[in-house]
């Protein structure tokens, strides 16, 4: 996710949007942590289960956004090293 968001910024993207299963709460929590906000829903999007897709967007992809990514990456690396990874 970090790599994708940095790549989007390098390519001058204005925003990033994704969809996540309605019941995938761990993924939604991760996306919220990285700054994504819920912007919509696609009803019955997943045909096999009839589950809705939650649309999430992050914007703007500006320098403040990159600073936030740096902070999150530092926190992630610290946690990984504390756990011996």
Buried (B, 14 or more C-beta within 10 A) or exposed (E): BEEEBBEBBEEEBEEBEBBBBBEBEEBBEEBEEBBBEEEEEEEEBBEEEEBBBBBBBBBEBEEEBBEBBEEBEEEEEEEEEEEEE
